Amino acid sequence: MKYACRYVLASLLLQLAVDAAGAAEQVTVENGKISVTLSTQAHGAVVSLRDVVGDRELAAKSMSPRLFLLELSQRNDPEGKPIYVASDEAKEVELLAEGDGPNKGARVAFRDLAGRGIDAACTVKAAEGEAWLRWRIEVQVPEGLVLEQVHFPIVTLRTPTETEPDDAIVIGATKGGVYRRPAAWKPGRSIQMTQPGSLTAQFGCYYDPRGGFMTAAFDSRGYRKAIRATRTNDGVALAWLHPCFQTGKYSLHFDVVQTVFASDDPGRPADWRDAADLYKSWAVQQPWCARKYADRDDLPGWLKEGPAMVRFSRSWLAEPERIERWLTEYWQKDFPAGTPLIIAYWGWEKVDTWITPDYFPVFPSDEVFQKLTRLGKSLGGHAFLWPSGYHYTLTHRKQPDGSFFWDDRERFDATARQHAVCNRDGQVRLRTPSWLQGGQCVTMCPGDPWTIDWLNQIAVEIVRRGADMVQVDQVVGGNFPACYSTGHGHEPGPGLWCTDAFRKQLETMLKACREVDPEAVVCFEEPNEWFIQQVGIQDYRDWEVMRRDLAEPASVFSYIYHEYLPTFQSNPQPGNRLQAAYCLANGQIPHLAPSQVRGPGPALDNGAMETWSEDAPNGWDKVAGYRGRAYAGRANHDKQQFHGGEASLRLSNDQADEMVQVSQNVRIGGGFQVGRTYRLSAWMKSEGLQQANGIGLATFTDQMKATGSWRIAIPQGAGDWQRGEATFTVPEGTRLLRIMIHVNGPGTVWIDDVALDEVAADGTTTPAARPDKPIDHQLMHQWVTLFHGEGRPYLLLGKMLHPPKLETATQEYQGRQFAAILHNAFEGADGSQAVVVVNATDVPQTGRLHWRGKEQTISLEPWEVRLVR
């Protein structure tokens, strides 16, 4: 149908200008790289998406194509029950071609969606010499309805037809991740990343070795959004999601773009870095790339010298002399002099780890902590504390009688309730996170100036106690729940105010901290490109994608922004050298996971249960739960009942469904070796047990595959101390022994004098000795030396490049394939280039490196690191 007039805005409905000559049933928009065809026969949706250069169709044939989906609610419904309206439900669709010559576009008008009086208009444009198709949308919503989220643009891509597809999805997420073979996913499976939050760079791509499709959001200001990839019956659907809370006219304030990509090297298949290069060409022009790291004059000089990092937990703080010995007897003696050391402390909070906001005095005391910071500074160290962002703990650790170990609700009601994040119904938003063990917390709203000042005051108190680095933790990627309060000074619901508030938080926090310490540094948990210039270092967790279903790590943030901000792996796994090698190859800051069992002594730590931290004996961990089930039983330091020394471990449950477990890992090394025979023994007694329980022993590979298991039964009847033991030979492939003291159901168990002894051929025993140096010492020493020295212009300050081809063996780890030799390439500020290689195995490896038009053989000893220039 053709129209001979132009529509005007009237009756609160969006009416779009229409030129009769432009109306059509089908319009194609093309820029020389990619073309898109929209059709009224498909209700204005995409019917063709072509890679012009590669000459192939990318769009899947769909039985019910959609260009957008709207999520709405009734304004008078405080629960916001969703109403879904899609582009294919319009009573009328009109398609018009716009522009002429090389700058062409299309405009689609949708009227009276689902008979609800909702109108929409979508545009797509192409410009000469530009790779992108640029999309926008406007929606007009009548009174009574609230627009909550816009899914736009939606495009469904073809999947390979082969039985073994080689397609992949990569999204610019904090934790990266290559998702292989989405064509083989079951329909309905999806992945979604949000910004702020899990999305750190605003792009996603779907590709195979020939090339692929990418989409990006060109948002330079910081609107909330998400990207979703879904396996449908027709193909793989990619869509951007735009949250809002709006009645009347909604306009997308930035372009969503689409293009195609391929490898620029005929000898190399396309991968996600080709798409990232296109995104980076836009990103480096944005405010967050105003200055490269080497050029910033707002940072203390030591940060640019190539620091290393170590993290001590609450159990270390409980025995601060152990920290002192690690710093003076290990770090100071065994690592390059003059290397700055970032010393992170977890569990420093007064009440318990992550319990807020009553942080001070810090654990174990202000005096002890300040003594540690003074020692650290004398060795070039910088104390690093992580307050839990906007969380306010109401209650912690629920007791059997329904009370709580910590209850701060009265103070919250008196001082902070009016500043907390509110739901749509006006009520404070409550959360029950696992670390509160049955307790609850709320989120303070940074859109309220009170909250920004509140968190700044906490940061200042940290700096006054000797720390010079503060991380706003648990505000992941700068994200916090949307607040619907009308009394905080911000618009209700998600909006640009969220980004502006967190940027203000970082800027004012740094200013306040530097009034105490002129070289203070601030950062936050998990990267978000928007805040690169506001922070001095970045907590990164890309390895944690290994927790997801067969996603492979991809250091997306580092690849795009390596020369703008250094990262560190937030949660290094003790003894996991493959994780460390991965981080090394990706130019991350060396992060040591300190071992308490270092130097002469038994491999099993604190078997006598004499020394104690908050909830477990030092060297042991109280397990919070497993596979979604909380272990709510109690672990106590009992100085009344003991077999030897002055105390024992007491484990107790009250209810039939309660469990409690205390565990310790003993890693291979020193006097604990594969192929040798050992005996674990323990003295035990119990009272009131109603079922069989025991001490479990299990050996594991680095991939946490079990290689063996044994058990020591805990005596069930009440009585005096009894000794139990289990003798075992460490199987091939083992990397650690896990000792699990586990009690299930009602009753009390006492454990004391646990010992791990080696059994000789004649039956005699000697205590299994720990190694003089941690298992990862060789690798960590090379990493620290390289990062601070020869590799600094590349691993700290350089730009990450496409890794050159390296032919080497492979290894399997947790169901993923990794190269035996990990590598990456970097370019320094002077234009010089280098390749870092690391043998990530226990045996010598050889590889063939293809670089700069040449081949060279790389031979490395186990865990050897080298910089190739």
Summary of the structure (lengths in Angstrom):
residues: 869
radius of gyration: 29.7
end to end distance: 66.1
largest distance: 103.1
contacts: 3028
relative contact order: 0.08
helix: 19%
strand: 39%
